[in-house]
Amino acid sequence: MRSTPSVPGLPALVFAALAGTMAMMSFVAVVGPVVRLLGLSEWHAGLSVTAAGVLWMLSARRWGGLSDRVGRKRVLLIALLAYALIYIVMALFVDTALRSPPAVWFSVLALVGTRALVGLFYAAVPPTAAALVADAAPPGERAGVMAKLGSANALGMVIGPAAAGWVAYQNLSLTLYVAALLPLLALGAVAWGLPSAAAPA
């Protein structure tokens, strides 16, 4: 009988990839209604989404390098904790702003700023997870394990907006609170499911 892939904590990594991507993409499903209710322009929605992508692109390589120096698990824990906290701040802002809209400039700054920071910290997850797989998986299993991570990311891109749209139909603000819960769940999965020895070789 063939053994399972020898990557410590693989289920935790797969879940972190799924939950993190779901949370990232959930915002895309609700940002349109949010900006309209806050009296912002449509391009402000695009700016907030773009900000996350730019920070993700610019920081992913640096996160990978940091995980080489301080360890994979430590980087994942720090990044997921910050990701969750910033998402909670964003959810609180949107919830409060929908009840009593602030000045337009402040709404733009808050949405773009928090969304950019979400992208900055989630950017740590894909390269660090991939590096951990490269550390632990034998060459013959590496492609299959990478495919599992890729599938989790792809599934999150599909499920995230769909689930967010359904929740938003019930309560727009609740969508972001639920999305903020996802990186917290990923944090717990990594904290308890990934061995402390998950460090660069």
Biotite code that builds the C-alpha atoms (Angstrom):
import biotite.structure as struc

atoms = struc.array([
    struc.Atom([0.000, 0.000, 0.000], chain_id="A", res_id=1, res_name="MET", atom_name="CA", element="C"),
    struc.Atom([1.328, 3.408, -0.959], chain_id="A", res_id=2, res_name="ARG", atom_name="CA", element="C"),
    struc.Atom([1.972, 5.779, 1.942], chain_id="A", res_id=3, res_name="SER", atom_name="CA", element="C"),
    struc.Atom([0.434, 9.216, 2.148], chain_id="A", res_id=4, res_name="THR", atom_name="CA", element="C"),
    struc.Atom([2.550, 12.217, 1.075], chain_id="A", res_id=5, res_name="PRO", atom_name="CA", element="C"),
    struc.Atom([5.228, 12.821, 3.673], chain_id="A", res_id=6, res_name="SER", atom_name="CA", element="C"),
    struc.Atom([4.484, 16.508, 4.256], chain_id="A", res_id=7, res_name="VAL", atom_name="CA", element="C"),
    struc.Atom([3.893, 17.283, 7.936], chain_id="A", res_id=8, res_name="PRO", atom_name="CA", element="C"),
    struc.Atom([0.612, 19.059, 8.539], chain_id="A", res_id=9, res_name="GLY", atom_name="CA", element="C"),
    struc.Atom([-0.543, 18.897, 4.926], chain_id="A", res_id=10, res_name="LEU", atom_name="CA", element="C"),
    struc.Atom([-4.273, 19.027, 5.825], chain_id="A", res_id=11, res_name="PRO", atom_name="CA", element="C"),
    struc.Atom([-3.626, 22.220, 7.807], chain_id="A", res_id=12, res_name="ALA", atom_name="CA", element="C"),
    struc.Atom([-1.800, 23.763, 4.852], chain_id="A", res_id=13, res_name="LEU", atom_name="CA", element="C"),
    struc.Atom([-4.570, 22.821, 2.437], chain_id="A", res_id=14, res_name="VAL", atom_name="CA", element="C"),
    struc.Atom([-7.211, 24.240, 4.766], chain_id="A", res_id=15, res_name="PHE", atom_name="CA", element="C"),
    struc.Atom([-5.227, 27.467, 5.241], chain_id="A", res_id=16, res_name="ALA", atom_name="CA", element="C"),
    struc.Atom([-4.982, 27.872, 1.473], chain_id="A", res_id=17, res_name="ALA", atom_name="CA", element="C"),
    struc.Atom([-8.718, 27.247, 1.054], chain_id="A", res_id=18, res_name="LEU", atom_name="CA", element="C"),
    struc.Atom([-9.861, 29.491, 3.908], chain_id="A", res_id=19, res_name="ALA", atom_name="CA", element="C"),
    struc.Atom([-7.447, 32.294, 3.076], chain_id="A", res_id=20, res_name="GLY", atom_name="CA", element="C"),
    struc.Atom([-8.461, 32.433, -0.569], chain_id="A", res_id=21, res_name="THR", atom_name="CA", element="C"),
    struc.Atom([-12.155, 32.263, 0.325], chain_id="A", res_id=22, res_name="MET", atom_name="CA", element="C"),
    struc.Atom([-11.725, 35.289, 2.590], chain_id="A", res_id=23, res_name="ALA", atom_name="CA", element="C"),
    struc.Atom([-9.777, 37.207, -0.063], chain_id="A", res_id=24, res_name="MET", atom_name="CA", element="C"),
    struc.Atom([-12.382, 36.581, -2.739], chain_id="A", res_id=25, res_name="MET", atom_name="CA", element="C"),
    struc.Atom([-15.391, 37.161, -0.477], chain_id="A", res_id=26, res_name="SER", atom_name="CA", element="C"),
    struc.Atom([-14.591, 40.865, -0.472], chain_id="A", res_id=27, res_name="PHE", atom_name="CA", element="C"),
    struc.Atom([-14.904, 40.989, -4.256], chain_id="A", res_id=28, res_name="VAL", atom_name="CA", element="C"),
    struc.Atom([-18.528, 39.846, -4.025], chain_id="A", res_id=29, res_name="ALA", atom_name="CA", element="C"),
    struc.Atom([-19.586, 42.649, -1.668], chain_id="A", res_id=30, res_name="VAL", atom_name="CA", element="C"),
    struc.Atom([-17.364, 45.604, -2.510], chain_id="A", res_id=31, res_name="VAL", atom_name="CA", element="C"),
    struc.Atom([-19.756, 46.852, -5.210], chain_id="A", res_id=32, res_name="GLY", atom_name="CA", element="C"),
    struc.Atom([-22.770, 47.233, -2.911], chain_id="A", res_id=33, res_name="PRO", atom_name="CA", element="C"),
    struc.Atom([-20.544, 48.603, -0.146], chain_id="A", res_id=34, res_name="VAL", atom_name="CA", element="C"),
    struc.Atom([-19.109, 51.450, -2.224], chain_id="A", res_id=35, res_name="VAL", atom_name="CA", element="C"),
    struc.Atom([-22.545, 52.375, -3.560], chain_id="A", res_id=36, res_name="ARG", atom_name="CA", element="C"),
    struc.Atom([-24.078, 52.512, -0.090], chain_id="A", res_id=37, res_name="LEU", atom_name="CA", element="C"),
    struc.Atom([-21.166, 54.635, 1.134], chain_id="A", res_id=38, res_name="LEU", atom_name="CA", element="C"),
    struc.Atom([-21.600, 57.065, -1.744], chain_id="A", res_id=39, res_name="GLY", atom_name="CA", element="C"),
    struc.Atom([-18.279, 56.190, -3.378], chain_id="A", res_id=40, res_name="LEU", atom_name="CA", element="C"),
    struc.Atom([-17.500, 55.799, -7.072], chain_id="A", res_id=41, res_name="SER", atom_name="CA", element="C"),
    struc.Atom([-17.194, 52.452, -8.806], chain_id="A", res_id=42, res_name="GLU", atom_name="CA", element="C"),
    struc.Atom([-13.509, 53.020, -9.434], chain_id="A", res_id=43, res_name="TRP", atom_name="CA", element="C"),
    struc.Atom([-12.956, 53.125, -5.692], chain_id="A", res_id=44, res_name="HIS", atom_name="CA", element="C"),
    struc.Atom([-14.035, 49.475, -5.593], chain_id="A", res_id=45, res_name="ALA", atom_name="CA", element="C"),
    struc.Atom([-11.517, 48.650, -8.295], chain_id="A", res_id=46, res_name="GLY", atom_name="CA", element="C"),
    struc.Atom([-8.816, 50.550, -6.447], chain_id="A", res_id=47, res_name="LEU", atom_name="CA", element="C"),
    struc.Atom([-9.388, 48.581, -3.252], chain_id="A", res_id=48, res_name="SER", atom_name="CA", element="C"),
    struc.Atom([-9.214, 45.259, -5.086], chain_id="A", res_id=49, res_name="VAL", atom_name="CA", element="C"),
    struc.Atom([-6.128, 46.341, -7.027], chain_id="A", res_id=50, res_name="THR", atom_name="CA", element="C"),
    struc.Atom([-4.356, 47.496, -3.860], chain_id="A", res_id=51, res_name="ALA", atom_name="CA", element="C"),
    struc.Atom([-4.512, 43.995, -2.407], chain_id="A", res_id=52, res_name="ALA", atom_name="CA", element="C"),
    struc.Atom([-3.149, 42.469, -5.602], chain_id="A", res_id=53, res_name="GLY", atom_name="CA", element="C"),
    struc.Atom([-0.267, 44.929, -5.815], chain_id="A", res_id=54, res_name="VAL", atom_name="CA", element="C"),
    struc.Atom([0.811, 44.373, -2.205], chain_id="A", res_id=55, res_name="LEU", atom_name="CA", element="C"),
    struc.Atom([0.467, 40.615, -2.687], chain_id="A", res_id=56, res_name="TRP", atom_name="CA", element="C"),
    struc.Atom([2.677, 40.719, -5.769], chain_id="A", res_id=57, res_name="MET", atom_name="CA", element="C"),
    struc.Atom([5.330, 42.924, -4.168], chain_id="A", res_id=58, res_name="LEU", atom_name="CA", element="C"),
    struc.Atom([5.574, 41.079, -0.858], chain_id="A", res_id=59, res_name="SER", atom_name="CA", element="C"),
    struc.Atom([5.205, 37.368, -1.691], chain_id="A", res_id=60, res_name="ALA", atom_name="CA", element="C"),
    struc.Atom([8.886, 36.874, -2.466], chain_id="A", res_id=61, res_name="ARG", atom_name="CA", element="C"),
    struc.Atom([9.939, 38.670, 0.714], chain_id="A", res_id=62, res_name="ARG", atom_name="CA", element="C"),
    struc.Atom([7.671, 36.438, 2.797], chain_id="A", res_id=63, res_name="TRP", atom_name="CA", element="C"),
    struc.Atom([9.269, 33.393, 1.226], chain_id="A", res_id=64, res_name="GLY", atom_name="CA", element="C"),
    struc.Atom([12.718, 34.698, 2.092], chain_id="A", res_id=65, res_name="GLY", atom_name="CA", element="C"),
    struc.Atom([11.648, 35.461, 5.649], chain_id="A", res_id=66, res_name="LEU", atom_name="CA", element="C"),
    struc.Atom([10.360, 31.918, 6.081], chain_id="A", res_id=67, res_name="SER", atom_name="CA", element="C"),
    struc.Atom([13.799, 30.670, 5.021], chain_id="A", res_id=68, res_name="ASP", atom_name="CA", element="C"),
    struc.Atom([15.321, 32.579, 7.916], chain_id="A", res_id=69, res_name="ARG", atom_name="CA", element="C"),
    struc.Atom([12.830, 32.242, 10.763], chain_id="A", res_id=70, res_name="VAL", atom_name="CA", element="C"),
    struc.Atom([10.837, 29.133, 9.882], chain_id="A", res_id=71, res_name="GLY", atom_name="CA", element="C"),
    struc.Atom([7.741, 28.256, 7.899], chain_id="A", res_id=72, res_name="ARG", atom_name="CA", element="C"),
    struc.Atom([5.310, 27.837, 10.771], chain_id="A", res_id=73, res_name="LYS", atom_name="CA", element="C"),
    struc.Atom([6.283, 31.092, 12.470], chain_id="A", res_id=74, res_name="ARG", atom_name="CA", element="C"),
    struc.Atom([5.726, 33.082, 9.287], chain_id="A", res_id=75, res_name="VAL", atom_name="CA", element="C"),
    struc.Atom([2.367, 31.413, 8.665], chain_id="A", res_id=76, res_name="LEU", atom_name="CA", element="C"),
    struc.Atom([1.202, 32.135, 12.211], chain_id="A", res_id=77, res_name="LEU", atom_name="CA", element="C"),
    struc.Atom([2.270, 35.781, 12.129], chain_id="A", res_id=78, res_name="ILE", atom_name="CA", element="C"),
    struc.Atom([0.773, 36.399, 8.704], chain_id="A", res_id=79, res_name="ALA", atom_name="CA", element="C"),
    struc.Atom([-2.531, 34.653, 9.387], chain_id="A", res_id=80, res_name="LEU", atom_name="CA", element="C"),
    struc.Atom([-2.958, 36.448, 12.711], chain_id="A", res_id=81, res_name="LEU", atom_name="CA", element="C"),
    struc.Atom([-2.340, 39.840, 11.103], chain_id="A", res_id=82, res_name="ALA", atom_name="CA", element="C"),
    struc.Atom([-4.584, 38.897, 8.176], chain_id="A", res_id=83, res_name="TYR", atom_name="CA", element="C"),
    struc.Atom([-7.432, 38.015, 10.540], chain_id="A", res_id=84, res_name="ALA", atom_name="CA", element="C"),
    struc.Atom([-7.034, 41.126, 12.708], chain_id="A", res_id=85, res_name="LEU", atom_name="CA", element="C"),
    struc.Atom([-6.986, 43.469, 9.719], chain_id="A", res_id=86, res_name="ILE", atom_name="CA", element="C"),
    struc.Atom([-10.013, 41.749, 8.229], chain_id="A", res_id=87, res_name="TYR", atom_name="CA", element="C"),
    struc.Atom([-11.859, 42.248, 11.525], chain_id="A", res_id=88, res_name="ILE", atom_name="CA", element="C"),
    struc.Atom([-10.937, 45.947, 11.470], chain_id="A", res_id=89, res_name="VAL", atom_name="CA", element="C"),
    struc.Atom([-12.228, 46.200, 7.900], chain_id="A", res_id=90, res_name="MET", atom_name="CA", element="C"),
    struc.Atom([-15.475, 44.451, 8.841], chain_id="A", res_id=91, res_name="ALA", atom_name="CA", element="C"),
    struc.Atom([-15.983, 46.757, 11.823], chain_id="A", res_id=92, res_name="LEU", atom_name="CA", element="C"),
    struc.Atom([-15.346, 49.813, 9.669], chain_id="A", res_id=93, res_name="PHE", atom_name="CA", element="C"),
    struc.Atom([-17.805, 48.741, 6.975], chain_id="A", res_id=94, res_name="VAL", atom_name="CA", element="C"),
    struc.Atom([-20.453, 47.818, 9.527], chain_id="A", res_id=95, res_name="ASP", atom_name="CA", element="C"),
    struc.Atom([-20.109, 51.180, 11.287], chain_id="A", res_id=96, res_name="THR", atom_name="CA", element="C"),
    struc.Atom([-19.871, 53.162, 8.052], chain_id="A", res_id=97, res_name="ALA", atom_name="CA", element="C"),
    struc.Atom([-23.015, 51.613, 6.611], chain_id="A", res_id=98, res_name="LEU", atom_name="CA", element="C"),
    struc.Atom([-24.917, 52.832, 9.679], chain_id="A", res_id=99, res_name="ARG", atom_name="CA", element="C"),
    struc.Atom([-23.385, 56.314, 9.633], chain_id="A", res_id=100, res_name="SER", atom_name="CA", element="C"),
    struc.Atom([-21.339, 57.026, 6.473], chain_id="A", res_id=101, res_name="PRO", atom_name="CA", element="C"),
    struc.Atom([-18.141, 59.016, 7.133], chain_id="A", res_id=102, res_name="PRO", atom_name="CA", element="C"),
    struc.Atom([-16.509, 61.455, 4.730], chain_id="A", res_id=103, res_name="ALA", atom_name="CA", element="C"),
    struc.Atom([-15.815, 60.010, 1.303], chain_id="A", res_id=104, res_name="VAL", atom_name="CA", element="C"),
    struc.Atom([-12.063, 60.475, 1.590], chain_id="A", res_id=105, res_name="TRP", atom_name="CA", element="C"),
    struc.Atom([-12.005, 58.569, 4.876], chain_id="A", res_id=106, res_name="PHE", atom_name="CA", element="C"),
    struc.Atom([-14.058, 55.704, 3.456], chain_id="A", res_id=107, res_name="SER", atom_name="CA", element="C"),
    struc.Atom([-11.722, 55.416, 0.480], chain_id="A", res_id=108, res_name="VAL", atom_name="CA", element="C"),
    struc.Atom([-8.645, 55.505, 2.707], chain_id="A", res_id=109, res_name="LEU", atom_name="CA", element="C"),
    struc.Atom([-10.069, 52.893, 5.081], chain_id="A", res_id=110, res_name="ALA", atom_name="CA", element="C"),
    struc.Atom([-11.227, 50.486, 2.370], chain_id="A", res_id=111, res_name="LEU", atom_name="CA", element="C"),
    struc.Atom([-8.095, 50.733, 0.253], chain_id="A", res_id=112, res_name="VAL", atom_name="CA", element="C"),
    struc.Atom([-5.762, 50.673, 3.251], chain_id="A", res_id=113, res_name="GLY", atom_name="CA", element="C"),
    struc.Atom([-7.286, 47.668, 4.983], chain_id="A", res_id=114, res_name="THR", atom_name="CA", element="C"),
    struc.Atom([-7.681, 45.761, 1.745], chain_id="A", res_id=115, res_name="ARG", atom_name="CA", element="C"),
    struc.Atom([-4.043, 46.452, 0.828], chain_id="A", res_id=116, res_name="ALA", atom_name="CA", element="C"),
    struc.Atom([-2.894, 45.139, 4.219], chain_id="A", res_id=117, res_name="LEU", atom_name="CA", element="C"),
    struc.Atom([-5.058, 42.039, 3.782], chain_id="A", res_id=118, res_name="VAL", atom_name="CA", element="C"),
    struc.Atom([-3.217, 41.368, 0.520], chain_id="A", res_id=119, res_name="GLY", atom_name="CA", element="C"),
    struc.Atom([0.140, 42.064, 2.156], chain_id="A", res_id=120, res_name="LEU", atom_name="CA", element="C"),
    struc.Atom([-0.306, 39.473, 4.884], chain_id="A", res_id=121, res_name="PHE", atom_name="CA", element="C"),
    struc.Atom([-2.145, 36.803, 2.928], chain_id="A", res_id=122, res_name="TYR", atom_name="CA", element="C"),
    struc.Atom([0.726, 36.971, 0.435], chain_id="A", res_id=123, res_name="ALA", atom_name="CA", element="C"),
    struc.Atom([2.783, 35.013, 2.972], chain_id="A", res_id=124, res_name="ALA", atom_name="CA", element="C"),
    struc.Atom([0.615, 31.916, 2.776], chain_id="A", res_id=125, res_name="VAL", atom_name="CA", element="C"),
    struc.Atom([1.091, 30.583, -0.793], chain_id="A", res_id=126, res_name="PRO", atom_name="CA", element="C"),
    struc.Atom([4.907, 30.900, -0.989], chain_id="A", res_id=127, res_name="PRO", atom_name="CA", element="C"),
    struc.Atom([5.460, 29.643, 2.547], chain_id="A", res_id=128, res_name="THR", atom_name="CA", element="C"),
    struc.Atom([3.172, 26.656, 2.041], chain_id="A", res_id=129, res_name="ALA", atom_name="CA", element="C"),
    struc.Atom([4.911, 25.874, -1.244], chain_id="A", res_id=130, res_name="ALA", atom_name="CA", element="C"),
    struc.Atom([8.322, 26.169, 0.412], chain_id="A", res_id=131, res_name="ALA", atom_name="CA", element="C"),
    struc.Atom([7.250, 23.780, 3.152], chain_id="A", res_id=132, res_name="LEU", atom_name="CA", element="C"),
    struc.Atom([6.171, 21.266, 0.519], chain_id="A", res_id=133, res_name="VAL", atom_name="CA", element="C"),
    struc.Atom([9.509, 21.665, -1.242], chain_id="A", res_id=134, res_name="ALA", atom_name="CA", element="C"),
    struc.Atom([11.277, 21.046, 2.083], chain_id="A", res_id=135, res_name="ASP", atom_name="CA", element="C"),
    struc.Atom([9.379, 17.904, 3.017], chain_id="A", res_id=136, res_name="ALA", atom_name="CA", element="C"),
    struc.Atom([7.923, 16.160, -0.026], chain_id="A", res_id=137, res_name="ALA", atom_name="CA", element="C"),
    struc.Atom([10.049, 13.630, -1.908], chain_id="A", res_id=138, res_name="PRO", atom_name="CA", element="C"),
    struc.Atom([10.528, 14.569, -5.582], chain_id="A", res_id=139, res_name="PRO", atom_name="CA", element="C"),
    struc.Atom([8.083, 11.899, -6.705], chain_id="A", res_id=140, res_name="GLY", atom_name="CA", element="C"),
    struc.Atom([5.292, 13.303, -4.534], chain_id="A", res_id=141, res_name="GLU", atom_name="CA", element="C"),
    struc.Atom([6.006, 17.010, -4.811], chain_id="A", res_id=142, res_name="ARG", atom_name="CA", element="C"),
    struc.Atom([3.877, 17.711, -7.880], chain_id="A", res_id=143, res_name="ALA", atom_name="CA", element="C"),
    struc.Atom([0.873, 15.931, -6.403], chain_id="A", res_id=144, res_name="GLY", atom_name="CA", element="C"),
    struc.Atom([1.101, 17.834, -3.131], chain_id="A", res_id=145, res_name="VAL", atom_name="CA", element="C"),
    struc.Atom([1.503, 21.152, -4.952], chain_id="A", res_id=146, res_name="MET", atom_name="CA", element="C"),
    struc.Atom([-1.591, 20.253, -6.960], chain_id="A", res_id=147, res_name="ALA", atom_name="CA", element="C"),
    struc.Atom([-3.563, 19.833, -3.738], chain_id="A", res_id=148, res_name="LYS", atom_name="CA", element="C"),
    struc.Atom([-2.566, 23.321, -2.624], chain_id="A", res_id=149, res_name="LEU", atom_name="CA", element="C"),
    struc.Atom([-3.441, 24.714, -6.039], chain_id="A", res_id=150, res_name="GLY", atom_name="CA", element="C"),
    struc.Atom([-6.814, 22.988, -5.990], chain_id="A", res_id=151, res_name="SER", atom_name="CA", element="C"),
    struc.Atom([-7.543, 24.428, -2.546], chain_id="A", res_id=152, res_name="ALA", atom_name="CA", element="C"),
    struc.Atom([-6.757, 27.930, -3.813], chain_id="A", res_id=153, res_name="ASN", atom_name="CA", element="C"),
    struc.Atom([-8.927, 27.429, -6.891], chain_id="A", res_id=154, res_name="ALA", atom_name="CA", element="C"),
    struc.Atom([-11.788, 26.064, -4.823], chain_id="A", res_id=155, res_name="LEU", atom_name="CA", element="C"),
    struc.Atom([-11.551, 29.062, -2.515], chain_id="A", res_id=156, res_name="GLY", atom_name="CA", element="C"),
    struc.Atom([-11.826, 31.404, -5.495], chain_id="A", res_id=157, res_name="MET", atom_name="CA", element="C"),
    struc.Atom([-15.078, 29.674, -6.481], chain_id="A", res_id=158, res_name="VAL", atom_name="CA", element="C"),
    struc.Atom([-16.684, 29.109, -3.086], chain_id="A", res_id=159, res_name="ILE", atom_name="CA", element="C"),
    struc.Atom([-15.670, 32.439, -1.529], chain_id="A", res_id=160, res_name="GLY", atom_name="CA", element="C"),
    struc.Atom([-17.661, 34.797, -3.776], chain_id="A", res_id=161, res_name="PRO", atom_name="CA", element="C"),
    struc.Atom([-20.612, 32.395, -4.002], chain_id="A", res_id=162, res_name="ALA", atom_name="CA", element="C"),
    struc.Atom([-20.894, 32.020, -0.226], chain_id="A", res_id=163, res_name="ALA", atom_name="CA", element="C"),
    struc.Atom([-20.324, 35.746, 0.306], chain_id="A", res_id=164, res_name="ALA", atom_name="CA", element="C"),
    struc.Atom([-23.075, 36.594, -2.150], chain_id="A", res_id=165, res_name="GLY", atom_name="CA", element="C"),
    struc.Atom([-25.522, 34.357, -0.320], chain_id="A", res_id=166, res_name="TRP", atom_name="CA", element="C"),
    struc.Atom([-24.634, 35.788, 3.101], chain_id="A", res_id=167, res_name="VAL", atom_name="CA", element="C"),
    struc.Atom([-24.757, 39.345, 1.726], chain_id="A", res_id=168, res_name="ALA", atom_name="CA", element="C"),
    struc.Atom([-28.314, 38.719, 0.578], chain_id="A", res_id=169, res_name="TYR", atom_name="CA", element="C"),
    struc.Atom([-29.183, 38.184, 4.235], chain_id="A", res_id=170, res_name="GLN", atom_name="CA", element="C"),
    struc.Atom([-26.913, 40.861, 5.731], chain_id="A", res_id=171, res_name="ASN", atom_name="CA", element="C"),
    struc.Atom([-24.174, 42.780, 3.942], chain_id="A", res_id=172, res_name="LEU", atom_name="CA", element="C"),
    struc.Atom([-22.064, 43.528, 7.022], chain_id="A", res_id=173, res_name="SER", atom_name="CA", element="C"),
    struc.Atom([-22.296, 39.949, 8.240], chain_id="A", res_id=174, res_name="LEU", atom_name="CA", element="C"),
    struc.Atom([-20.464, 38.816, 5.109], chain_id="A", res_id=175, res_name="THR", atom_name="CA", element="C"),
    struc.Atom([-17.231, 40.483, 6.169], chain_id="A", res_id=176, res_name="LEU", atom_name="CA", element="C"),
    struc.Atom([-17.475, 39.202, 9.734], chain_id="A", res_id=177, res_name="TYR", atom_name="CA", element="C"),
    struc.Atom([-17.875, 35.662, 8.425], chain_id="A", res_id=178, res_name="VAL", atom_name="CA", element="C"),
    struc.Atom([-14.966, 36.208, 6.041], chain_id="A", res_id=179, res_name="ALA", atom_name="CA", element="C"),
    struc.Atom([-12.839, 37.473, 8.942], chain_id="A", res_id=180, res_name="ALA", atom_name="CA", element="C"),
    struc.Atom([-13.519, 34.224, 10.766], chain_id="A", res_id=181, res_name="LEU", atom_name="CA", element="C"),
    struc.Atom([-11.893, 32.186, 7.994], chain_id="A", res_id=182, res_name="LEU", atom_name="CA", element="C"),
    struc.Atom([-8.268, 33.289, 8.577], chain_id="A", res_id=183, res_name="PRO", atom_name="CA", element="C"),
    struc.Atom([-8.815, 32.738, 12.299], chain_id="A", res_id=184, res_name="LEU", atom_name="CA", element="C"),
    struc.Atom([-9.821, 29.154, 11.547], chain_id="A", res_id=185, res_name="LEU", atom_name="CA", element="C"),
    struc.Atom([-6.784, 28.819, 9.290], chain_id="A", res_id=186, res_name="ALA", atom_name="CA", element="C"),
    struc.Atom([-4.610, 30.183, 12.102], chain_id="A", res_id=187, res_name="LEU", atom_name="CA", element="C"),
    struc.Atom([-5.938, 27.529, 14.452], chain_id="A", res_id=188, res_name="GLY", atom_name="CA", element="C"),
    struc.Atom([-5.404, 24.790, 11.888], chain_id="A", res_id=189, res_name="ALA", atom_name="CA", element="C"),
    struc.Atom([-1.781, 25.823, 11.342], chain_id="A", res_id=190, res_name="VAL", atom_name="CA", element="C"),
    struc.Atom([-1.112, 26.316, 15.065], chain_id="A", res_id=191, res_name="ALA", atom_name="CA", element="C"),
    struc.Atom([-2.322, 22.840, 16.009], chain_id="A", res_id=192, res_name="TRP", atom_name="CA", element="C"),
    struc.Atom([-1.943, 20.913, 12.780], chain_id="A", res_id=193, res_name="GLY", atom_name="CA", element="C"),
    struc.Atom([1.512, 21.946, 11.615], chain_id="A", res_id=194, res_name="LEU", atom_name="CA", element="C"),
    struc.Atom([4.472, 20.533, 13.557], chain_id="A", res_id=195, res_name="PRO", atom_name="CA", element="C"),
    struc.Atom([6.726, 23.066, 15.226], chain_id="A", res_id=196, res_name="SER", atom_name="CA", element="C"),
    struc.Atom([9.609, 21.503, 13.349], chain_id="A", res_id=197, res_name="ALA", atom_name="CA", element="C"),
    struc.Atom([8.189, 22.902, 10.094], chain_id="A", res_id=198, res_name="ALA", atom_name="CA", element="C"),
    struc.Atom([11.256, 24.966, 9.325], chain_id="A", res_id=199, res_name="ALA", atom_name="CA", element="C"),
    struc.Atom([13.628, 25.279, 6.394], chain_id="A", res_id=200, res_name="PRO", atom_name="CA", element="C"),
    struc.Atom([16.177, 22.549, 6.046], chain_id="A", res_id=201, res_name="ALA", atom_name="CA", element="C"),
])
